[in-house]
Amino acid sequence: MSIAICPGSFDPITLGHLNIIRRTSRIFDRVVVCVMHNAAKPSPMFTIEEKLDMVRRAVSRYPNVEVDSSSGLLAEYAKQYEGAVIVKGLRAASDFEYEFQMNLINKKISPELETMFLTASEKYTFLSSSVVREMAMYGADLTGLVPNEIIDDIQRKAQRWRNV
Ligand code: ADP
């Protein structure tokens, strides 16, 4: 059985992420979406539990996709799934440089671990979690940026942040 791991910080999950997850689920038998605690992105908008809940609701329509979380290194996490391939989305050259570096680090820890990249769909190349967070802070409409199921969660959280 082929297994893919789609890692990310998903702060919050966007339609760009979901597009990569959906396409990955058509190629692999089993897909594990892993919400990573990213030390390089220190003050997340959502807790791991909130992100897990939102990702679970967003992917519930895909039967071969499951959701997990990890606060460790991706290469260590991946060892529990024998033969698993990491699948990531690439939006721009800047994504490529970062991902190339991450891949080299992962290979040092786990030489057998392979990473595959899917190019972002044209309509989502501009979309990132930080764009969503910023739009939410200004009270903008998030339709078409994130899954409909989680729009209320983001708006509620943004409202609380605005009132702090
Ligand atoms: P972000 O860069 O938005 O904070 P993550 O760290 O959660 O996102 O990214 C997880 C993965 O999803 C990365 O491989 C990233 O390149 C990919 N990704 C993020 N946004 C998009 C998008 N709009 N289209 C395709 N892939 C994306």
Backbone and ligand atoms as CSV (ligand in chain L), in Angstrom:
chain,resi,resn,atom,element,x,y,z
A,1,MET,N,N,0.850,-1.201,0.000
A,1,MET,CA,C,0.000,0.000,0.000
A,1,MET,C,C,0.883,1.248,0.000
A,2,SER,N,N,0.608,2.169,-0.918
A,2,SER,CA,C,1.423,3.386,-0.975
A,2,SER,C,C,0.904,4.419,0.036
A,3,ILE,N,N,1.853,5.041,0.755
A,3,ILE,CA,C,1.475,6.019,1.789
A,3,ILE,C,C,2.177,7.349,1.536
A,4,ALA,N,N,1.402,8.434,1.612
A,4,ALA,CA,C,1.977,9.782,1.503
A,4,ALA,C,C,1.761,10.519,2.818
A,5,ILE,N,N,2.730,11.344,3.167
A,5,ILE,CA,C,2.567,12.232,4.322
A,5,ILE,C,C,2.562,13.669,3.798
A,6,CYS,N,N,1.504,14.414,4.108
A,6,CYS,CA,C,1.427,15.834,3.737
A,6,CYS,C,C,1.622,16.663,5.011
A,7,PRO,N,N,2.839,17.183,5.234
A,7,PRO,CA,C,3.074,17.936,6.462
A,7,PRO,C,C,2.860,19.433,6.254
A,8,GLY,N,N,2.624,20.139,7.359
A,8,GLY,CA,C,2.499,21.599,7.246
A,8,GLY,C,C,2.140,22.182,8.585
A,9,SER,N,N,2.193,23.514,8.671
A,9,SER,CA,C,1.763,24.097,9.944
A,9,SER,C,C,0.261,24.402,9.924
A,10,PHE,N,N,-0.337,24.548,8.757
A,10,PHE,CA,C,-1.799,24.664,8.620
A,10,PHE,C,C,-2.390,25.672,9.604
A,11,ASP,N,N,-1.852,26.884,9.585
A,11,ASP,CA,C,-2.250,27.906,10.581
A,11,ASP,C,C,-3.000,29.068,9.923
A,12,PRO,N,N,-4.165,28.870,9.339
A,12,PRO,CA,C,-4.988,27.670,9.250
A,12,PRO,C,C,-4.829,26.962,7.898
A,13,ILE,N,N,-5.499,25.812,7.752
A,13,ILE,CA,C,-5.524,25.113,6.453
A,13,ILE,C,C,-6.235,26.004,5.429
A,14,THR,N,N,-5.684,26.057,4.207
A,14,THR,CA,C,-6.281,26.877,3.139
A,14,THR,C,C,-6.758,25.971,1.998
A,15,LEU,N,N,-7.430,26.565,1.030
A,15,LEU,CA,C,-7.850,25.774,-0.140
A,15,LEU,C,C,-6.630,25.338,-0.957
A,16,GLY,N,N,-5.508,26.069,-0.824
A,16,GLY,CA,C,-4.254,25.665,-1.485
A,16,GLY,C,C,-3.738,24.359,-0.906
A,17,HIS,N,N,-3.715,24.269,0.429
A,17,HIS,CA,C,-3.321,23.015,1.083
A,17,HIS,C,C,-4.265,21.882,0.669
A,18,LEU,N,N,-5.569,22.200,0.733
A,18,LEU,CA,C,-6.580,21.166,0.466
A,18,LEU,C,C,-6.461,20.640,-0.965
A,19,ASN,N,N,-6.109,21.531,-1.890
A,19,ASN,CA,C,-5.921,21.134,-3.284
A,19,ASN,C,C,-4.785,20.106,-3.401
A,20,ILE,N,N,-3.681,20.351,-2.677
A,20,ILE,CA,C,-2.546,19.414,-2.701
A,20,ILE,C,C,-2.952,18.079,-2.056
A,21,ILE,N,N,-3.690,18.155,-0.931
A,21,ILE,CA,C,-4.112,16.934,-0.218
A,21,ILE,C,C,-5.035,16.091,-1.107
A,22,ARG,N,N,-5.991,16.773,-1.757
A,22,ARG,CA,C,-6.938,16.052,-2.621
A,22,ARG,C,C,-6.216,15.374,-3.788
A,23,ARG,N,N,-5.287,16.096,-4.413
A,23,ARG,CA,C,-4.553,15.506,-5.547
A,23,ARG,C,C,-3.668,14.351,-5.082
A,24,THR,N,N,-3.091,14.505,-3.879
A,24,THR,CA,C,-2.252,13.424,-3.334
A,24,THR,C,C,-3.098,12.183,-3.064
A,25,SER,N,N,-4.331,12.395,-2.606
A,25,SER,CA,C,-5.208,11.260,-2.264
A,25,SER,C,C,-5.630,10.469,-3.501
A,26,ARG,N,N,-5.451,11.058,-4.680
A,26,ARG,CA,C,-5.778,10.334,-5.918
A,26,ARG,C,C,-4.600,9.484,-6.387
A,27,ILE,N,N,-3.405,9.834,-5.906
A,27,ILE,CA,C,-2.188,9.143,-6.361
A,27,ILE,C,C,-1.790,8.024,-5.391
A,28,PHE,N,N,-1.997,8.270,-4.077
A,28,PHE,CA,C,-1.570,7.308,-3.053
A,28,PHE,C,C,-2.788,6.607,-2.443
A,29,ASP,N,N,-2.560,5.375,-1.922
A,29,ASP,CA,C,-3.661,4.626,-1.291
A,29,ASP,C,C,-4.075,5.274,0.019
A,30,ARG,N,N,-3.074,5.761,0.760
A,30,ARG,CA,C,-3.347,6.307,2.097
A,30,ARG,C,C,-2.577,7.613,2.249
A,31,VAL,N,N,-3.241,8.635,2.781
A,31,VAL,CA,C,-2.589,9.935,2.978
A,31,VAL,C,C,-2.690,10.334,4.451
A,32,VAL,N,N,-1.559,10.660,5.050
A,32,VAL,CA,C,-1.551,11.147,6.434
A,32,VAL,C,C,-1.203,12.635,6.391
A,33,VAL,N,N,-2.158,13.469,6.785
A,33,VAL,CA,C,-1.884,14.910,6.880
A,33,VAL,C,C,-1.351,15.147,8.280
A,34,CYS,N,N,-0.132,15.669,8.380
A,34,CYS,CA,C,0.471,15.843,9.702
A,34,CYS,C,C,0.622,17.322,10.048
A,35,VAL,N,N,-0.094,17.733,11.080
A,35,VAL,CA,C,0.003,19.114,11.562
A,35,VAL,C,C,1.276,19.211,12.397
A,36,MET,N,N,2.241,19.959,11.887
A,36,MET,CA,C,3.549,20.032,12.551
A,36,MET,C,C,3.624,21.275,13.438
A,37,HIS,N,N,4.210,21.079,14.603
A,37,HIS,CA,C,4.526,22.245,15.427
A,37,HIS,C,C,5.830,22.801,14.864
A,38,ASN,N,N,5.791,23.997,14.284
A,38,ASN,CA,C,6.966,24.539,13.602
A,38,ASN,C,C,7.678,25.570,14.481
A,39,ALA,N,N,8.874,25.190,14.951
A,39,ALA,CA,C,9.624,26.077,15.850
A,39,ALA,C,C,10.042,27.373,15.153
A,40,ALA,N,N,10.122,27.321,13.803
A,40,ALA,CA,C,10.530,28.517,13.059
A,40,ALA,C,C,9.384,29.523,12.921
A,41,LYS,N,N,8.161,29.065,13.217
A,41,LYS,CA,C,7.007,29.983,13.167
A,41,LYS,C,C,6.443,30.057,14.586
A,42,PRO,N,N,7.038,30.937,15.437
A,42,PRO,CA,C,6.795,30.875,16.877
A,42,PRO,C,C,5.398,31.236,17.392
A,43,SER,N,N,4.709,32.270,16.888
A,43,SER,CA,C,3.414,32.561,17.528
A,43,SER,C,C,2.252,32.246,16.614
A,44,PRO,N,N,1.823,30.989,16.609
A,44,PRO,CA,C,0.720,30.612,15.728
A,44,PRO,C,C,-0.599,31.237,16.164
A,45,MET,N,N,-1.513,31.385,15.219
A,45,MET,CA,C,-2.836,31.935,15.542
A,45,MET,C,C,-3.675,30.858,16.250
A,46,PHE,N,N,-3.495,29.597,15.825
A,46,PHE,CA,C,-4.322,28.504,16.356
A,46,PHE,C,C,-3.467,27.502,17.122
A,47,THR,N,N,-4.089,26.876,18.140
A,47,THR,CA,C,-3.396,25.808,18.871
A,47,THR,C,C,-3.374,24.555,17.991
A,48,ILE,N,N,-2.523,23.608,18.370
A,48,ILE,CA,C,-2.463,22.340,17.614
A,48,ILE,C,C,-3.845,21.683,17.599
A,49,GLU,N,N,-4.546,21.700,18.749
A,49,GLU,CA,C,-5.873,21.054,18.839
A,49,GLU,C,C,-6.864,21.731,17.888
A,50,GLU,N,N,-6.824,23.070,17.831
A,50,GLU,CA,C,-7.729,23.788,16.924
A,50,GLU,C,C,-7.406,23.470,15.461
A,51,LYS,N,N,-6.107,23.418,15.151
A,51,LYS,CA,C,-5.710,23.119,13.765
A,51,LYS,C,C,-6.141,21.710,13.386
A,52,LEU,N,N,-5.925,20.760,14.322
A,52,LEU,CA,C,-6.316,19.364,14.059
A,52,LEU,C,C,-7.804,19.277,13.771
A,53,ASP,N,N,-8.594,19.967,14.574
A,53,ASP,CA,C,-10.040,19.940,14.420
A,53,ASP,C,C,-10.448,20.525,13.058
A,54,MET,N,N,-9.830,21.647,12.672
A,54,MET,CA,C,-10.184,22.275,11.393
A,54,MET,C,C,-9.746,21.409,10.212
A,55,VAL,N,N,-8.524,20.832,10.298
A,55,VAL,CA,C,-8.041,19.983,9.196
A,55,VAL,C,C,-8.942,18.754,9.075
A,56,ARG,N,N,-9.324,18.164,10.221
A,56,ARG,CA,C,-10.189,16.961,10.188
A,56,ARG,C,C,-11.500,17.264,9.478
A,57,ARG,N,N,-12.098,18.405,9.809
A,57,ARG,CA,C,-13.378,18.747,9.160
A,57,ARG,C,C,-13.179,18.993,7.665
A,58,ALA,N,N,-12.058,19.617,7.315
A,58,ALA,CA,C,-11.819,19.954,5.900
A,58,ALA,C,C,-11.575,18.719,5.043
A,59,VAL,N,N,-10.974,17.656,5.620
A,59,VAL,CA,C,-10.634,16.481,4.795
A,59,VAL,C,C,-11.616,15.329,4.983
A,60,SER,N,N,-12.696,15.557,5.757
A,60,SER,CA,C,-13.586,14.441,6.106
A,60,SER,C,C,-14.228,13.797,4.875
A,61,ARG,N,N,-14.286,14.550,3.757
A,61,ARG,CA,C,-14.912,13.983,2.549
A,61,ARG,C,C,-13.972,13.026,1.795
A,62,TYR,N,N,-12.706,12.952,2.194
A,62,TYR,CA,C,-11.761,12.060,1.509
A,62,TYR,C,C,-11.510,10.811,2.359
A,63,PRO,N,N,-12.031,9.650,1.936
A,63,PRO,CA,C,-11.981,8.456,2.778
A,63,PRO,C,C,-10.574,7.934,3.060
A,64,ASN,N,N,-9.620,8.196,2.166
A,64,ASN,CA,C,-8.277,7.633,2.401
A,64,ASN,C,C,-7.317,8.644,3.035
A,65,VAL,N,N,-7.885,9.735,3.581
A,65,VAL,CA,C,-7.037,10.763,4.219
A,65,VAL,C,C,-7.280,10.759,5.726
A,66,GLU,N,N,-6.197,10.682,6.500
A,66,GLU,CA,C,-6.302,10.768,7.960
A,66,GLU,C,C,-5.447,11.917,8.464
A,67,VAL,N,N,-5.661,12.300,9.718
A,67,VAL,CA,C,-4.997,13.497,10.245
A,67,VAL,C,C,-4.280,13.168,11.548
A,68,ASP,N,N,-3.077,13.704,11.693
A,68,ASP,CA,C,-2.269,13.440,12.887
A,68,ASP,C,C,-1.486,14.723,13.191
A,69,SER,N,N,-0.740,14.712,14.301
A,69,SER,CA,C,0.120,15.873,14.587
A,69,SER,C,C,1.447,15.388,15.142
A,70,SER,N,N,2.447,16.274,15.061
A,70,SER,CA,C,3.770,15.928,15.598
A,70,SER,C,C,4.494,17.201,15.992
A,71,SER,N,N,5.244,17.100,17.089
A,71,SER,CA,C,6.053,18.263,17.480
A,71,SER,C,C,7.528,17.954,17.271
A,72,GLY,N,N,7.796,16.827,16.606
A,72,GLY,CA,C,9.194,16.441,16.380
A,72,GLY,C,C,9.652,16.761,14.971
A,73,LEU,N,N,10.739,16.124,14.576
A,73,LEU,CA,C,11.269,16.307,13.224
A,73,LEU,C,C,10.477,15.432,12.255
A,74,LEU,N,N,10.200,15.987,11.082
A,74,LEU,CA,C,9.402,15.256,10.093
A,74,LEU,C,C,10.060,13.913,9.725
A,75,ALA,N,N,11.381,13.926,9.535
A,75,ALA,CA,C,12.069,12.699,9.118
A,75,ALA,C,C,11.948,11.609,10.186
A,76,GLU,N,N,11.928,12.015,11.460
A,76,GLU,CA,C,11.754,11.045,12.555
A,76,GLU,C,C,10.307,10.540,12.555
A,77,TYR,N,N,9.379,11.472,12.378
A,77,TYR,CA,C,7.954,11.126,12.367
A,77,TYR,C,C,7.661,10.094,11.268
A,78,ALA,N,N,8.273,10.329,10.100
A,78,ALA,CA,C,7.964,9.494,8.924
A,78,ALA,C,C,8.426,8.048,9.097
A,79,LYS,N,N,9.359,7.795,10.027
A,79,LYS,CA,C,9.909,6.435,10.179
A,79,LYS,C,C,8.852,5.408,10.556
A,80,GLN,N,N,7.762,5.859,11.199
A,80,GLN,CA,C,6.727,4.898,11.613
A,80,GLN,C,C,5.903,4.367,10.432
A,81,TYR,N,N,5.983,5.044,9.281
A,81,TYR,CA,C,5.244,4.579,8.094
A,81,TYR,C,C,6.259,4.065,7.074
A,82,GLU,N,N,6.378,2.750,6.988
A,82,GLU,CA,C,7.404,2.189,6.114
A,82,GLU,C,C,7.153,2.530,4.645
A,83,GLY,N,N,8.158,3.068,3.987
A,83,GLY,CA,C,8.053,3.375,2.562
A,83,GLY,C,C,7.248,4.624,2.241
A,84,ALA,N,N,6.873,5.376,3.270
A,84,ALA,CA,C,6.063,6.578,3.018
A,84,ALA,C,C,6.859,7.643,2.258
A,85,VAL,N,N,6.139,8.412,1.461
A,85,VAL,CA,C,6.732,9.503,0.688
A,85,VAL,C,C,6.151,10.816,1.218
A,86,ILE,N,N,7.010,11.816,1.383
A,86,ILE,CA,C,6.521,13.138,1.784
A,86,ILE,C,C,6.008,13.846,0.522
A,87,VAL,N,N,4.845,14.438,0.600
A,87,VAL,CA,C,4.333,15.203,-0.549
A,87,VAL,C,C,4.083,16.637,-0.111
A,88,LYS,N,N,4.659,17.569,-0.874
A,88,LYS,CA,C,4.513,18.994,-0.531
A,88,LYS,C,C,4.089,19.780,-1.766
A,89,GLY,N,N,3.536,20.943,-1.527
A,89,GLY,CA,C,3.133,21.810,-2.626
A,89,GLY,C,C,4.209,22.868,-2.878
A,90,LEU,N,N,4.381,23.216,-4.142
A,90,LEU,CA,C,5.350,24.262,-4.498
A,90,LEU,C,C,4.625,25.406,-5.179
A,91,ARG,N,N,4.725,26.591,-4.590
A,91,ARG,CA,C,4.068,27.754,-5.178
A,91,ARG,C,C,5.013,28.568,-6.054
A,92,ALA,N,N,6.237,28.765,-5.568
A,92,ALA,CA,C,7.155,29.680,-6.265
A,92,ALA,C,C,8.587,29.244,-6.032
A,93,ALA,N,N,9.500,29.952,-6.678
A,93,ALA,CA,C,10.919,29.630,-6.541
A,93,ALA,C,C,11.357,29.707,-5.080
A,94,SER,N,N,10.753,30.643,-4.336
A,94,SER,CA,C,11.132,30.792,-2.926
A,94,SER,C,C,10.752,29.535,-2.131
A,95,ASP,N,N,9.612,28.924,-2.433
A,95,ASP,CA,C,9.231,27.655,-1.800
A,95,ASP,C,C,10.289,26.607,-2.125
A,96,PHE,N,N,10.734,26.604,-3.383
A,96,PHE,CA,C,11.666,25.573,-3.829
A,96,PHE,C,C,12.956,25.621,-3.036
A,97,GLU,N,N,13.512,26.805,-2.833
A,97,GLU,CA,C,14.786,26.934,-2.102
A,97,GLU,C,C,14.665,26.379,-0.692
A,98,TYR,N,N,13.589,26.746,-0.020
A,98,TYR,CA,C,13.357,26.283,1.350
A,98,TYR,C,C,13.171,24.766,1.360
A,99,GLU,N,N,12.349,24.271,0.445
A,99,GLU,CA,C,12.050,22.837,0.419
A,99,GLU,C,C,13.283,22.012,0.055
A,100,PHE,N,N,14.113,22.550,-0.814
A,100,PHE,CA,C,15.333,21.853,-1.214
A,100,PHE,C,C,16.224,21.649,0.011
A,101,GLN,N,N,16.340,22.709,0.814
A,101,GLN,CA,C,17.141,22.663,2.029
A,101,GLN,C,C,16.564,21.648,3.031
A,102,MET,N,N,15.220,21.710,3.217
A,102,MET,CA,C,14.562,20.786,4.146
A,102,MET,C,C,14.784,19.344,3.709
A,103,ASN,N,N,14.716,19.124,2.403
A,103,ASN,CA,C,14.890,17.779,1.867
A,103,ASN,C,C,16.294,17.256,2.166
A,104,LEU,N,N,17.300,18.138,2.057
A,104,LEU,CA,C,18.675,17.721,2.353
A,104,LEU,C,C,18.815,17.320,3.819
A,105,ILE,N,N,18.167,18.088,4.694
A,105,ILE,CA,C,18.216,17.771,6.133
A,105,ILE,C,C,17.520,16.431,6.396
A,106,ASN,N,N,16.344,16.269,5.784
A,106,ASN,CA,C,15.606,15.006,5.973
A,106,ASN,C,C,16.425,13.812,5.497
A,107,LYS,N,N,17.126,13.990,4.385
A,107,LYS,CA,C,17.936,12.906,3.811
A,107,LYS,C,C,19.091,12.534,4.735
A,108,LYS,N,N,19.609,13.519,5.456
A,108,LYS,CA,C,20.708,13.245,6.404
A,108,LYS,C,C,20.208,12.341,7.520
A,109,ILE,N,N,18.972,12.629,7.983
A,109,ILE,CA,C,18.409,11.852,9.092
A,109,ILE,C,C,17.922,10.498,8.592
A,110,SER,N,N,17.304,10.507,7.425
A,110,SER,CA,C,16.664,9.300,6.898
A,110,SER,C,C,16.938,9.205,5.394
A,111,PRO,N,N,18.070,8.606,5.001
A,111,PRO,CA,C,18.488,8.629,3.587
A,111,PRO,C,C,17.477,8.017,2.621
A,112,GLU,N,N,16.630,7.095,3.113
A,112,GLU,CA,C,15.669,6.435,2.221
A,112,GLU,C,C,14.412,7.271,1.982
A,113,LEU,N,N,14.232,8.288,2.806
A,113,LEU,CA,C,12.976,9.066,2.750
A,113,LEU,C,C,12.950,9.962,1.505
A,114,GLU,N,N,11.916,9.781,0.691
A,114,GLU,CA,C,11.792,10.583,-0.535
A,114,GLU,C,C,10.729,11.669,-0.357
A,115,THR,N,N,10.959,12.797,-1.041
A,115,THR,CA,C,9.978,13.880,-1.044
A,115,THR,C,C,9.551,14.141,-2.477
A,116,MET,N,N,8.256,14.256,-2.687
A,116,MET,CA,C,7.730,14.597,-4.017
A,116,MET,C,C,7.015,15.934,-3.933
A,117,PHE,N,N,7.043,16.676,-5.039
A,117,PHE,CA,C,6.411,17.998,-5.047
A,117,PHE,C,C,5.321,18.064,-6.107
A,118,LEU,N,N,4.199,18.651,-5.717
A,118,LEU,CA,C,3.137,18.937,-6.684
A,118,LEU,C,C,3.107,20.444,-6.867
A,119,THR,N,N,3.037,20.888,-8.105
A,119,THR,CA,C,2.985,22.339,-8.309
A,119,THR,C,C,1.599,22.853,-7.922
A,120,ALA,N,N,1.590,24.022,-7.317
A,120,ALA,CA,C,0.328,24.621,-6.874
A,120,ALA,C,C,-0.568,24.886,-8.076
A,121,SER,N,N,-1.867,24.728,-7.870
A,121,SER,CA,C,-2.809,25.111,-8.922
A,121,SER,C,C,-2.726,26.619,-9.113
A,122,GLU,N,N,-2.872,27.032,-10.365
A,122,GLU,CA,C,-2.690,28.448,-10.700
A,122,GLU,C,C,-3.495,29.365,-9.779
A,123,LYS,N,N,-4.760,28.973,-9.515
A,123,LYS,CA,C,-5.614,29.893,-8.747
A,123,LYS,C,C,-5.209,29.994,-7.278
A,124,TYR,N,N,-4.312,29.106,-6.819
A,124,TYR,CA,C,-3.910,29.163,-5.420
A,124,TYR,C,C,-2.449,29.569,-5.218
A,125,THR,N,N,-1.764,29.957,-6.272
A,125,THR,CA,C,-0.336,30.258,-6.117
A,125,THR,C,C,-0.104,31.451,-5.188
A,126,PHE,N,N,-1.081,32.329,-5.089
A,126,PHE,CA,C,-0.923,33.513,-4.234
A,126,PHE,C,C,-1.323,33.238,-2.787
A,127,LEU,N,N,-1.906,32.074,-2.550
A,127,LEU,CA,C,-2.581,31.825,-1.266
A,127,LEU,C,C,-1.659,31.182,-0.234
A,128,SER,N,N,-1.614,31.770,0.949
A,128,SER,CA,C,-0.845,31.194,2.054
A,128,SER,C,C,-1.634,31.401,3.339
A,129,SER,N,N,-1.261,30.671,4.378
A,129,SER,CA,C,-1.928,30.842,5.675
A,129,SER,C,C,-1.752,32.268,6.171
A,130,SER,N,N,-0.587,32.872,5.890
A,130,SER,CA,C,-0.368,34.236,6.402
A,130,SER,C,C,-1.287,35.234,5.698
A,131,VAL,N,N,-1.557,35.040,4.410
A,131,VAL,CA,C,-2.529,35.899,3.697
A,131,VAL,C,C,-3.898,35.765,4.359
A,132,VAL,N,N,-4.285,34.535,4.681
A,132,VAL,CA,C,-5.597,34.297,5.308
A,132,VAL,C,C,-5.651,34.974,6.674
A,133,ARG,N,N,-4.590,34.816,7.462
A,133,ARG,CA,C,-4.583,35.425,8.805
A,133,ARG,C,C,-4.730,36.938,8.699
A,134,GLU,N,N,-4.002,37.519,7.745
A,134,GLU,CA,C,-4.041,38.963,7.596
A,134,GLU,C,C,-5.433,39.427,7.160
A,135,MET,N,N,-6.010,38.735,6.178
A,135,MET,CA,C,-7.353,39.111,5.710
A,135,MET,C,C,-8.355,38.977,6.854
A,136,ALA,N,N,-8.210,37.911,7.646
A,136,ALA,CA,C,-9.145,37.687,8.757
A,136,ALA,C,C,-9.036,38.812,9.781
A,137,MET,N,N,-7.833,39.283,10.030
A,137,MET,CA,C,-7.652,40.353,11.013
A,137,MET,C,C,-8.343,41.644,10.566
A,138,TYR,N,N,-8.471,41.814,9.233
A,138,TYR,CA,C,-9.168,42.997,8.721
A,138,TYR,C,C,-10.658,42.723,8.504
A,139,GLY,N,N,-11.115,41.559,8.930
A,139,GLY,CA,C,-12.532,41.227,8.813
A,139,GLY,C,C,-12.981,40.961,7.387
A,140,ALA,N,N,-12.032,40.632,6.485
A,140,ALA,CA,C,-12.397,40.401,5.075
A,140,ALA,C,C,-13.113,39.059,4.903
A,141,ASP,N,N,-13.828,38.937,3.789
A,141,ASP,CA,C,-14.541,37.696,3.454
A,141,ASP,C,C,-13.516,36.620,3.073
A,142,LEU,N,N,-13.613,35.455,3.697
A,142,LEU,CA,C,-12.626,34.395,3.457
A,142,LEU,C,C,-13.116,33.334,2.466
A,143,THR,N,N,-14.289,33.578,1.878
A,143,THR,CA,C,-14.826,32.621,0.906
A,143,THR,C,C,-13.856,32.477,-0.266
A,144,GLY,N,N,-13.580,31.235,-0.648
A,144,GLY,CA,C,-12.666,30.993,-1.772
A,144,GLY,C,C,-11.207,30.919,-1.352
A,145,LEU,N,N,-10.945,31.173,-0.071
A,145,LEU,CA,C,-9.561,31.091,0.427
A,145,LEU,C,C,-9.346,29.885,1.331
A,146,VAL,N,N,-10.368,29.592,2.142
A,146,VAL,CA,C,-10.283,28.449,3.064
A,146,VAL,C,C,-11.543,27.604,2.915
A,147,PRO,N,N,-11.513,26.338,3.384
A,147,PRO,CA,C,-12.733,25.523,3.286
A,147,PRO,C,C,-13.887,26.189,4.034
A,148,ASN,N,N,-15.090,26.126,3.465
A,148,ASN,CA,C,-16.262,26.792,4.074
A,148,ASN,C,C,-16.490,26.368,5.519
A,149,GLU,N,N,-16.191,25.080,5.805
A,149,GLU,CA,C,-16.446,24.524,7.148
A,149,GLU,C,C,-15.699,25.257,8.255
A,150,ILE,N,N,-14.614,25.971,7.912
A,150,ILE,CA,C,-13.782,26.537,8.988
A,150,ILE,C,C,-13.794,28.073,8.995
A,151,ILE,N,N,-14.585,28.678,8.101
A,151,ILE,CA,C,-14.609,30.151,8.024
A,151,ILE,C,C,-15.014,30.763,9.366
A,152,ASP,N,N,-16.051,30.200,10.002
A,152,ASP,CA,C,-16.518,30.755,11.276
A,152,ASP,C,C,-15.446,30.663,12.356
A,153,ASP,N,N,-14.727,29.526,12.383
A,153,ASP,CA,C,-13.664,29.354,13.400
A,153,ASP,C,C,-12.625,30.467,13.273
A,154,ILE,N,N,-12.238,30.758,12.011
A,154,ILE,CA,C,-11.185,31.757,11.794
A,154,ILE,C,C,-11.699,33.143,12.161
A,155,GLN,N,N,-12.941,33.410,11.766
A,155,GLN,CA,C,-13.470,34.750,12.054
A,155,GLN,C,C,-13.664,34.986,13.546
A,156,ARG,N,N,-14.093,33.941,14.248
A,156,ARG,CA,C,-14.237,34.054,15.710
A,156,ARG,C,C,-12.900,34.345,16.368
A,157,LYS,N,N,-11.883,33.593,15.926
A,157,LYS,CA,C,-10.543,33.765,16.520
A,157,LYS,C,C,-9.988,35.155,16.205
A,158,ALA,N,N,-10.176,35.608,14.961
A,158,ALA,CA,C,-9.657,36.926,14.563
A,158,ALA,C,C,-10.330,38.026,15.380
A,159,GLN,N,N,-11.628,37.843,15.621
A,159,GLN,CA,C,-12.368,38.839,16.404
A,159,GLN,C,C,-11.808,38.928,17.822
A,160,ARG,N,N,-11.489,37.746,18.405
A,160,ARG,CA,C,-10.914,37.742,19.757
A,160,ARG,C,C,-9.560,38.443,19.764
A,161,TRP,N,N,-8.758,38.207,18.714
A,161,TRP,CA,C,-7.425,38.820,18.623
A,161,TRP,C,C,-7.539,40.322,18.485
A,162,ARG,N,N,-8.554,40.754,17.717
A,162,ARG,CA,C,-8.729,42.194,17.500
A,162,ARG,C,C,-9.092,42.892,18.804
A,163,ASN,N,N,-9.793,42.154,19.692
A,163,ASN,CA,C,-10.254,42.771,20.936
A,163,ASN,C,C,-9.228,42.725,22.051
A,164,VAL,N,N,-8.084,42.086,21.798
A,164,VAL,CA,C,-7.059,41.997,22.856
A,164,VAL,C,C,-6.319,43.321,22.986
L,1,ADP,P1,P,2.282,28.115,4.677
L,1,ADP,O1,O,3.512,28.190,3.832
L,1,ADP,O2,O,1.048,28.629,4.013
L,1,ADP,O3,O,2.445,28.573,6.102
L,1,ADP,P2,P,2.507,25.376,5.523
L,1,ADP,O4,O,3.764,25.501,6.246
L,1,ADP,O5,O,1.337,24.897,6.316
L,1,ADP,O6,O,1.952,26.632,4.790
L,1,ADP,O7,O,2.728,24.538,4.217
L,1,ADP,C1,C,2.569,23.169,4.080
L,1,ADP,C2,C,2.791,22.773,2.651
L,1,ADP,O8,O,1.745,23.267,1.829
L,1,ADP,C3,C,4.073,23.315,2.030
L,1,ADP,O9,O,4.602,22.311,1.198
L,1,ADP,C4,C,3.606,24.486,1.197
L,1,ADP,O10,O,4.462,24.726,0.116
L,1,ADP,C5,C,2.269,23.961,0.732
L,1,ADP,N1,N,1.361,25.028,0.378
L,1,ADP,C6,C,0.980,26.057,1.147
L,1,ADP,N2,N,0.115,26.861,0.496
L,1,ADP,C7,C,-0.053,26.296,-0.732
L,1,ADP,C8,C,-0.810,26.649,-1.896
L,1,ADP,N3,N,-1.553,27.761,-1.930
L,1,ADP,N4,N,-0.746,25.838,-2.976
L,1,ADP,C9,C,0.022,24.736,-2.940
L,1,ADP,N5,N,0.767,24.354,-1.902
L,1,ADP,C10,C,0.728,25.114,-0.810
